[in-house]
Amino acid sequence: MTKEEAQSILEQLRNKELESYTVTKEDFLDFRSVLVAQDDVKSFRGNAQHGGAAIYTYEPGWTK
């Protein structure tokens, strides 16, 4: 996964074009490096799955 792909996915989650996105174990580190650079990183929720995948959603305010 490229940084541009990860950024595009995050934008789609943010704009509700995607409800959720599953990140594979192989793409996790690349995706995470882009995710943690976001101003609204705490609005993204990751749910770990068996086998190393993670499902991300955009839920502003879920940490409050």
PyMOL Python script that loads the backbone (N, CA, C, O; Angstrom):
from pymol import cmd

cmd.read_pdbstr("""\
ATOM      1  N   MET A   1       0.849  -1.180   0.000  1.00  0.00           N
ATOM      2  CA  MET A   1       0.000   0.000   0.000  1.00  0.00           C
ATOM      3  C   MET A   1       0.891   1.239   0.000  1.00  0.00           C
ATOM      4  O   MET A   1       1.850   1.337   0.765  1.00  0.00           O
ATOM      5  N   THR A   2       0.554   2.166  -0.865  1.00  0.00           N
ATOM      6  CA  THR A   2       1.309   3.416  -0.912  1.00  0.00           C
ATOM      7  C   THR A   2       0.698   4.429   0.054  1.00  0.00           C
ATOM      8  O   THR A   2      -0.427   4.256   0.525  1.00  0.00           O
ATOM      9  N   LYS A   3       1.451   5.477   0.338  1.00  0.00           N
ATOM     10  CA  LYS A   3       0.935   6.540   1.204  1.00  0.00           C
ATOM     11  C   LYS A   3      -0.280   7.206   0.571  1.00  0.00           C
ATOM     12  O   LYS A   3      -1.222   7.591   1.263  1.00  0.00           O
ATOM     13  N   GLU A   4      -0.249   7.336  -0.737  1.00  0.00           N
ATOM     14  CA  GLU A   4      -1.370   7.960  -1.443  1.00  0.00           C
ATOM     15  C   GLU A   4      -2.633   7.106  -1.332  1.00  0.00           C
ATOM     16  O   GLU A   4      -3.730   7.634  -1.154  1.00  0.00           O
ATOM     17  N   GLU A   5      -2.474   5.793  -1.437  1.00  0.00           N
ATOM     18  CA  GLU A   5      -3.624   4.891  -1.293  1.00  0.00           C
ATOM     19  C   GLU A   5      -4.202   4.976   0.120  1.00  0.00           C
ATOM     20  O   GLU A   5      -5.418   5.042   0.303  1.00  0.00           O
ATOM     21  N   ALA A   6      -3.321   4.973   1.105  1.00  0.00           N
ATOM     22  CA  ALA A   6      -3.777   5.062   2.492  1.00  0.00           C
ATOM     23  C   ALA A   6      -4.489   6.386   2.745  1.00  0.00           C
ATOM     24  O   ALA A   6      -5.529   6.418   3.402  1.00  0.00           O
ATOM     25  N   GLN A   7      -3.937   7.471   2.229  1.00  0.00           N
ATOM     26  CA  GLN A   7      -4.560   8.782   2.398  1.00  0.00           C
ATOM     27  C   GLN A   7      -5.939   8.814   1.742  1.00  0.00           C
ATOM     28  O   GLN A   7      -6.884   9.377   2.295  1.00  0.00           O
ATOM     29  N   SER A   8      -6.045   8.214   0.573  1.00  0.00           N
ATOM     30  CA  SER A   8      -7.322   8.158  -0.132  1.00  0.00           C
ATOM     31  C   SER A   8      -8.361   7.370   0.672  1.00  0.00           C
ATOM     32  O   SER A   8      -9.519   7.776   0.758  1.00  0.00           O
ATOM     33  N   ILE A   9      -7.953   6.268   1.247  1.00  0.00           N
ATOM     34  CA  ILE A   9      -8.860   5.449   2.059  1.00  0.00           C
ATOM     35  C   ILE A   9      -9.331   6.239   3.281  1.00  0.00           C
ATOM     36  O   ILE A   9     -10.513   6.215   3.623  1.00  0.00           O
ATOM     37  N   LEU A  10      -8.412   6.930   3.928  1.00  0.00           N
ATOM     38  CA  LEU A  10      -8.780   7.726   5.099  1.00  0.00           C
ATOM     39  C   LEU A  10      -9.756   8.837   4.723  1.00  0.00           C
ATOM     40  O   LEU A  10     -10.701   9.114   5.463  1.00  0.00           O
ATOM     41  N   GLU A  11      -9.531   9.467   3.586  1.00  0.00           N
ATOM     42  CA  GLU A  11     -10.457  10.509   3.116  1.00  0.00           C
ATOM     43  C   GLU A  11     -11.841   9.923   2.835  1.00  0.00           C
ATOM     44  O   GLU A  11     -12.859  10.537   3.157  1.00  0.00           O
ATOM     45  N   GLN A  12     -11.870   8.742   2.239  1.00  0.00           N
ATOM     46  CA  GLN A  12     -13.155   8.101   1.947  1.00  0.00           C
ATOM     47  C   GLN A  12     -13.894   7.731   3.232  1.00  0.00           C
ATOM     48  O   GLN A  12     -15.115   7.863   3.306  1.00  0.00           O
ATOM     49  N   LEU A  13     -13.166   7.275   4.230  1.00  0.00           N
ATOM     50  CA  LEU A  13     -13.788   6.986   5.529  1.00  0.00           C
ATOM     51  C   LEU A  13     -14.309   8.280   6.155  1.00  0.00           C
ATOM     52  O   LEU A  13     -15.426   8.329   6.670  1.00  0.00           O
ATOM     53  N   ARG A  14     -13.502   9.301   6.102  1.00  0.00           N
ATOM     54  CA  ARG A  14     -13.850  10.600   6.681  1.00  0.00           C
ATOM     55  C   ARG A  14     -15.098  11.187   6.012  1.00  0.00           C
ATOM     56  O   ARG A  14     -15.944  11.781   6.680  1.00  0.00           O
ATOM     57  N   ASN A  15     -15.205  11.018   4.702  1.00  0.00           N
ATOM     58  CA  ASN A  15     -16.325  11.577   3.935  1.00  0.00           C
ATOM     59  C   ASN A  15     -17.524  10.633   3.845  1.00  0.00           C
ATOM     60  O   ASN A  15     -18.488  10.910   3.131  1.00  0.00           O
ATOM     61  N   LYS A  16     -17.456   9.526   4.568  1.00  0.00           N
ATOM     62  CA  LYS A  16     -18.545   8.530   4.600  1.00  0.00           C
ATOM     63  C   LYS A  16     -18.778   7.858   3.251  1.00  0.00           C
ATOM     64  O   LYS A  16     -19.850   7.306   3.006  1.00  0.00           O
ATOM     65  N   GLU A  17     -17.772   7.905   2.375  1.00  0.00           N
ATOM     66  CA  GLU A  17     -17.856   7.167   1.118  1.00  0.00           C
ATOM     67  C   GLU A  17     -17.635   5.677   1.382  1.00  0.00           C
ATOM     68  O   GLU A  17     -18.125   4.824   0.641  1.00  0.00           O
ATOM     69  N   LEU A  18     -16.895   5.381   2.443  1.00  0.00           N
ATOM     70  CA  LEU A  18     -16.712   4.014   2.928  1.00  0.00           C
ATOM     71  C   LEU A  18     -17.206   3.958   4.363  1.00  0.00           C
ATOM     72  O   LEU A  18     -16.950   4.870   5.149  1.00  0.00           O
ATOM     73  N   GLU A  19     -17.909   2.896   4.703  1.00  0.00           N
ATOM     74  CA  GLU A  19     -18.352   2.717   6.087  1.00  0.00           C
ATOM     75  C   GLU A  19     -17.217   2.164   6.937  1.00  0.00           C
ATOM     76  O   GLU A  19     -17.048   2.539   8.097  1.00  0.00           O
ATOM     77  N   SER A  20     -16.438   1.257   6.333  1.00  0.00           N
ATOM     78  CA  SER A  20     -15.297   0.667   7.028  1.00  0.00           C
ATOM     79  C   SER A  20     -14.285   0.205   5.986  1.00  0.00           C
ATOM     80  O   SER A  20     -14.588   0.093   4.798  1.00  0.00           O
ATOM     81  N   TYR A  21     -13.084  -0.058   6.467  1.00  0.00           N
ATOM     82  CA  TYR A  21     -12.038  -0.551   5.574  1.00  0.00           C
ATOM     83  C   TYR A  21     -11.198  -1.566   6.335  1.00  0.00           C
ATOM     84  O   TYR A  21     -10.782  -1.313   7.466  1.00  0.00           O
ATOM     85  N   THR A  22     -10.952  -2.710   5.717  1.00  0.00           N
ATOM     86  CA  THR A  22     -10.138  -3.749   6.327  1.00  0.00           C
ATOM     87  C   THR A  22      -8.704  -3.634   5.836  1.00  0.00           C
ATOM     88  O   THR A  22      -8.434  -3.696   4.636  1.00  0.00           O
ATOM     89  N   VAL A  23      -7.800  -3.467   6.775  1.00  0.00           N
ATOM     90  CA  VAL A  23      -6.372  -3.370   6.472  1.00  0.00           C
ATOM     91  C   VAL A  23      -5.745  -4.732   6.751  1.00  0.00           C
ATOM     92  O   VAL A  23      -5.910  -5.288   7.837  1.00  0.00           O
ATOM     93  N   THR A  24      -5.034  -5.258   5.780  1.00  0.00           N
ATOM     94  CA  THR A  24      -4.390  -6.556   5.954  1.00  0.00           C
ATOM     95  C   THR A  24      -3.142  -6.421   6.818  1.00  0.00           C
ATOM     96  O   THR A  24      -2.602  -5.331   7.005  1.00  0.00           O
ATOM     97  N   LYS A  25      -2.713  -7.533   7.324  1.00  0.00           N
ATOM     98  CA  LYS A  25      -1.500  -7.580   8.139  1.00  0.00           C
ATOM     99  C   LYS A  25      -0.308  -7.012   7.361  1.00  0.00           C
ATOM    100  O   LYS A  25       0.531  -6.306   7.921  1.00  0.00           O
ATOM    101  N   GLU A  26      -0.248  -7.323   6.085  1.00  0.00           N
ATOM    102  CA  GLU A  26       0.866  -6.881   5.248  1.00  0.00           C
ATOM    103  C   GLU A  26       0.871  -5.363   5.037  1.00  0.00           C
ATOM    104  O   GLU A  26       1.935  -4.760   4.893  1.00  0.00           O
ATOM    105  N   ASP A  27      -0.301  -4.752   5.017  1.00  0.00           N
ATOM    106  CA  ASP A  27      -0.405  -3.311   4.767  1.00  0.00           C
ATOM    107  C   ASP A  27      -0.484  -2.471   6.037  1.00  0.00           C
ATOM    108  O   ASP A  27      -0.467  -1.242   5.972  1.00  0.00           O
ATOM    109  N   PHE A  28      -0.570  -3.125   7.179  1.00  0.00           N
ATOM    110  CA  PHE A  28      -0.838  -2.410   8.421  1.00  0.00           C
ATOM    111  C   PHE A  28       0.170  -1.302   8.724  1.00  0.00           C
ATOM    112  O   PHE A  28      -0.235  -0.175   9.010  1.00  0.00           O
ATOM    113  N   LEU A  29       1.447  -1.587   8.669  1.00  0.00           N
ATOM    114  CA  LEU A  29       2.449  -0.582   9.044  1.00  0.00           C
ATOM    115  C   LEU A  29       2.430   0.622   8.106  1.00  0.00           C
ATOM    116  O   LEU A  29       2.580   1.760   8.550  1.00  0.00           O
ATOM    117  N   ASP A  30       2.246   0.373   6.814  1.00  0.00           N
ATOM    118  CA  ASP A  30       2.161   1.481   5.859  1.00  0.00           C
ATOM    119  C   ASP A  30       0.921   2.327   6.129  1.00  0.00           C
ATOM    120  O   ASP A  30       0.984   3.556   6.123  1.00  0.00           O
ATOM    121  N   PHE A  31      -0.205   1.661   6.366  1.00  0.00           N
ATOM    122  CA  PHE A  31      -1.457   2.363   6.638  1.00  0.00           C
ATOM    123  C   PHE A  31      -1.349   3.165   7.933  1.00  0.00           C
ATOM    124  O   PHE A  31      -1.765   4.322   7.991  1.00  0.00           O
ATOM    125  N   ARG A  32      -0.797   2.555   8.953  1.00  0.00           N
ATOM    126  CA  ARG A  32      -0.692   3.207  10.255  1.00  0.00           C
ATOM    127  C   ARG A  32       0.196   4.444  10.201  1.00  0.00           C
ATOM    128  O   ARG A  32      -0.094   5.442  10.861  1.00  0.00           O
ATOM    129  N   SER A  33       1.267   4.389   9.428  1.00  0.00           N
ATOM    130  CA  SER A  33       2.161   5.550   9.352  1.00  0.00           C
ATOM    131  C   SER A  33       1.432   6.771   8.795  1.00  0.00           C
ATOM    132  O   SER A  33       1.715   7.899   9.199  1.00  0.00           O
ATOM    133  N   VAL A  34       0.507   6.555   7.883  1.00  0.00           N
ATOM    134  CA  VAL A  34      -0.291   7.657   7.341  1.00  0.00           C
ATOM    135  C   VAL A  34      -1.377   8.049   8.347  1.00  0.00           C
ATOM    136  O   VAL A  34      -1.652   9.234   8.538  1.00  0.00           O
ATOM    137  N   LEU A  35      -1.984   7.064   8.978  1.00  0.00           N
ATOM    138  CA  LEU A  35      -3.058   7.323   9.941  1.00  0.00           C
ATOM    139  C   LEU A  35      -2.591   8.204  11.095  1.00  0.00           C
ATOM    140  O   LEU A  35      -3.265   9.177  11.434  1.00  0.00           O
ATOM    141  N   VAL A  36      -1.468   7.888  11.697  1.00  0.00           N
ATOM    142  CA  VAL A  36      -1.027   8.639  12.881  1.00  0.00           C
ATOM    143  C   VAL A  36      -0.611  10.067  12.547  1.00  0.00           C
ATOM    144  O   VAL A  36      -0.474  10.895  13.448  1.00  0.00           O
ATOM    145  N   ALA A  37      -0.408  10.367  11.274  1.00  0.00           N
ATOM    146  CA  ALA A  37      -0.054  11.725  10.858  1.00  0.00           C
ATOM    147  C   ALA A  37      -1.286  12.611  10.663  1.00  0.00           C
ATOM    148  O   ALA A  37      -1.150  13.807  10.407  1.00  0.00           O
ATOM    149  N   GLN A  38      -2.478  12.039  10.779  1.00  0.00           N
ATOM    150  CA  GLN A  38      -3.716  12.792  10.577  1.00  0.00           C
ATOM    151  C   GLN A  38      -4.029  13.646  11.803  1.00  0.00           C
ATOM    152  O   GLN A  38      -3.786  13.232  12.937  1.00  0.00           O
ATOM    153  N   ASP A  39      -4.566  14.834  11.566  1.00  0.00           N
ATOM    154  CA  ASP A  39      -4.955  15.710  12.672  1.00  0.00           C
ATOM    155  C   ASP A  39      -6.071  15.101  13.513  1.00  0.00           C
ATOM    156  O   ASP A  39      -6.146  15.328  14.720  1.00  0.00           O
ATOM    157  N   ASP A  40      -6.934  14.327  12.867  1.00  0.00           N
ATOM    158  CA  ASP A  40      -8.071  13.724  13.560  1.00  0.00           C
ATOM    159  C   ASP A  40      -7.875  12.218  13.783  1.00  0.00           C
ATOM    160  O   ASP A  40      -8.823  11.438  13.698  1.00  0.00           O
ATOM    161  N   VAL A  41      -6.648  11.834  14.064  1.00  0.00           N
ATOM    162  CA  VAL A  41      -6.312  10.416  14.233  1.00  0.00           C
ATOM    163  C   VAL A  41      -7.206   9.738  15.269  1.00  0.00           C
ATOM    164  O   VAL A  41      -7.533   8.560  15.123  1.00  0.00           O
ATOM    165  N   LYS A  42      -7.602  10.459  16.302  1.00  0.00           N
ATOM    166  CA  LYS A  42      -8.416   9.853  17.360  1.00  0.00           C
ATOM    167  C   LYS A  42      -9.857   9.596  16.937  1.00  0.00           C
ATOM    168  O   LYS A  42     -10.615   8.956  17.664  1.00  0.00           O
ATOM    169  N   SER A  43     -10.232  10.090  15.772  1.00  0.00           N
ATOM    170  CA  SER A  43     -11.579   9.832  15.262  1.00  0.00           C
ATOM    171  C   SER A  43     -11.658   8.518  14.493  1.00  0.00           C
ATOM    172  O   SER A  43     -12.749   8.049  14.168  1.00  0.00           O
ATOM    173  N   PHE A  44     -10.513   7.930  14.205  1.00  0.00           N
ATOM    174  CA  PHE A  44     -10.484   6.644  13.509  1.00  0.00           C
ATOM    175  C   PHE A  44     -10.413   5.535  14.546  1.00  0.00           C
ATOM    176  O   PHE A  44      -9.630   5.594  15.494  1.00  0.00           O
ATOM    177  N   ARG A  45     -11.242   4.529  14.346  1.00  0.00           N
ATOM    178  CA  ARG A  45     -11.301   3.416  15.288  1.00  0.00           C
ATOM    179  C   ARG A  45     -10.867   2.147  14.573  1.00  0.00           C
ATOM    180  O   ARG A  45     -11.404   1.797  13.522  1.00  0.00           O
ATOM    181  N   GLY A  46      -9.893   1.466  15.154  1.00  0.00           N
ATOM    182  CA  GLY A  46      -9.410   0.213  14.588  1.00  0.00           C
ATOM    183  C   GLY A  46      -9.828  -0.959  15.451  1.00  0.00           C
ATOM    184  O   GLY A  46      -9.718  -0.914  16.676  1.00  0.00           O
ATOM    185  N   ASN A  47     -10.303  -2.000  14.808  1.00  0.00           N
ATOM    186  CA  ASN A  47     -10.742  -3.198  15.508  1.00  0.00           C
ATOM    187  C   ASN A  47      -9.913  -4.369  14.987  1.00  0.00           C
ATOM    188  O   ASN A  47     -10.051  -4.768  13.830  1.00  0.00           O
ATOM    189  N   ALA A  48      -9.055  -4.914  15.841  1.00  0.00           N
ATOM    190  CA  ALA A  48      -8.168  -6.010  15.440  1.00  0.00           C
ATOM    191  C   ALA A  48      -8.957  -7.283  15.179  1.00  0.00           C
ATOM    192  O   ALA A  48      -9.919  -7.596  15.880  1.00  0.00           O
ATOM    193  N   GLN A  49      -8.532  -8.003  14.164  1.00  0.00           N
ATOM    194  CA  GLN A  49      -9.162  -9.257  13.778  1.00  0.00           C
ATOM    195  C   GLN A  49      -8.145 -10.393  13.892  1.00  0.00           C
ATOM    196  O   GLN A  49      -6.939 -10.159  13.973  1.00  0.00           O
ATOM    197  N   HIS A  50      -8.646 -11.608  13.896  1.00  0.00           N
ATOM    198  CA  HIS A  50      -7.755 -12.764  13.895  1.00  0.00           C
ATOM    199  C   HIS A  50      -6.938 -12.762  12.609  1.00  0.00           C
ATOM    200  O   HIS A  50      -7.447 -12.419  11.542  1.00  0.00           O
ATOM    201  N   GLY A  51      -5.689 -13.139  12.714  1.00  0.00           N
ATOM    202  CA  GLY A  51      -4.835 -13.218  11.540  1.00  0.00           C
ATOM    203  C   GLY A  51      -4.102 -11.932  11.220  1.00  0.00           C
ATOM    204  O   GLY A  51      -3.382 -11.865  10.224  1.00  0.00           O
ATOM    205  N   GLY A  52      -4.271 -10.914  12.040  1.00  0.00           N
ATOM    206  CA  GLY A  52      -3.508  -9.691  11.860  1.00  0.00           C
ATOM    207  C   GLY A  52      -4.197  -8.572  11.112  1.00  0.00           C
ATOM    208  O   GLY A  52      -3.622  -7.491  10.983  1.00  0.00           O
ATOM    209  N   ALA A  53      -5.391  -8.780  10.617  1.00  0.00           N
ATOM    210  CA  ALA A  53      -6.114  -7.713   9.920  1.00  0.00           C
ATOM    211  C   ALA A  53      -6.736  -6.764  10.946  1.00  0.00           C
ATOM    212  O   ALA A  53      -6.881  -7.108  12.119  1.00  0.00           O
ATOM    213  N   ALA A  54      -7.094  -5.579  10.489  1.00  0.00           N
ATOM    214  CA  ALA A  54      -7.779  -4.606  11.342  1.00  0.00           C
ATOM    215  C   ALA A  54      -8.848  -3.905  10.513  1.00  0.00           C
ATOM    216  O   ALA A  54      -8.622  -3.559   9.353  1.00  0.00           O
ATOM    217  N   ILE A  55     -10.006  -3.702  11.116  1.00  0.00           N
ATOM    218  CA  ILE A  55     -11.099  -3.001  10.446  1.00  0.00           C
ATOM    219  C   ILE A  55     -11.162  -1.586  11.016  1.00  0.00           C
ATOM    220  O   ILE A  55     -11.314  -1.396  12.222  1.00  0.00           O
ATOM    221  N   TYR A  56     -11.044  -0.602  10.131  1.00  0.00           N
ATOM    222  CA  TYR A  56     -11.066   0.801  10.545  1.00  0.00           C
ATOM    223  C   TYR A  56     -12.378   1.462  10.161  1.00  0.00           C
ATOM    224  O   TYR A  56     -12.921   1.235   9.080  1.00  0.00           O
ATOM    225  N   THR A  57     -12.873   2.288  11.077  1.00  0.00           N
ATOM    226  CA  THR A  57     -14.057   3.105  10.840  1.00  0.00           C
ATOM    227  C   THR A  57     -13.736   4.529  11.278  1.00  0.00           C
ATOM    228  O   THR A  57     -12.774   4.768  12.007  1.00  0.00           O
ATOM    229  N   TYR A  58     -14.549   5.459  10.827  1.00  0.00           N
ATOM    230  CA  TYR A  58     -14.394   6.863  11.226  1.00  0.00           C
ATOM    231  C   TYR A  58     -15.549   7.215  12.133  1.00  0.00           C
ATOM    232  O   TYR A  58     -16.703   7.234  11.704  1.00  0.00           O
ATOM    233  N   GLU A  59     -15.236   7.496  13.404  1.00  0.00           N
ATOM    234  CA  GLU A  59     -16.257   7.774  14.413  1.00  0.00           C
ATOM    235  C   GLU A  59     -15.824   8.964  15.260  1.00  0.00           C
ATOM    236  O   GLU A  59     -15.303   8.782  16.361  1.00  0.00           O
ATOM    237  N   PRO A  60     -16.032  10.175  14.761  1.00  0.00           N
ATOM    238  CA  PRO A  60     -15.630  11.351  15.533  1.00  0.00           C
ATOM    239  C   PRO A  60     -16.275  11.356  16.914  1.00  0.00           C
ATOM    240  O   PRO A  60     -17.473  11.107  17.054  1.00  0.00           O
ATOM    241  N   GLY A  61     -15.476  11.639  17.916  1.00  0.00           N
ATOM    242  CA  GLY A  61     -15.982  11.734  19.270  1.00  0.00           C
ATOM    243  C   GLY A  61     -16.081  10.430  20.037  1.00  0.00           C
ATOM    244  O   GLY A  61     -16.518  10.441  21.188  1.00  0.00           O
ATOM    245  N   TRP A  62     -15.698   9.319  19.455  1.00  0.00           N
ATOM    246  CA  TRP A  62     -15.860   8.039  20.151  1.00  0.00           C
ATOM    247  C   TRP A  62     -14.953   7.917  21.363  1.00  0.00           C
ATOM    248  O   TRP A  62     -15.221   7.101  22.245  1.00  0.00           O
ATOM    249  N   THR A  63     -13.897   8.699  21.430  1.00  0.00           N
ATOM    250  CA  THR A  63     -12.978   8.612  22.568  1.00  0.00           C
ATOM    251  C   THR A  63     -13.383   9.513  23.727  1.00  0.00           C
ATOM    252  O   THR A  63     -12.722   9.517  24.766  1.00  0.00           O
ATOM    253  N   LYS A  64     -14.445  10.267  23.565  1.00  0.00           N
ATOM    254  CA  LYS A  64     -14.857  11.199  24.627  1.00  0.00           C
ATOM    255  C   LYS A  64     -15.883  10.578  25.529  1.00  0.00           C
ATOM    256  O   LYS A  64     -16.341  11.218  26.475  1.00  0.00           O
TER     257      LYS A  64
END
""", "prot")
cmd.dss("prot")
cmd.show_as("cartoon", "prot")
cmd.util.cbc("prot")
cmd.orient("prot")
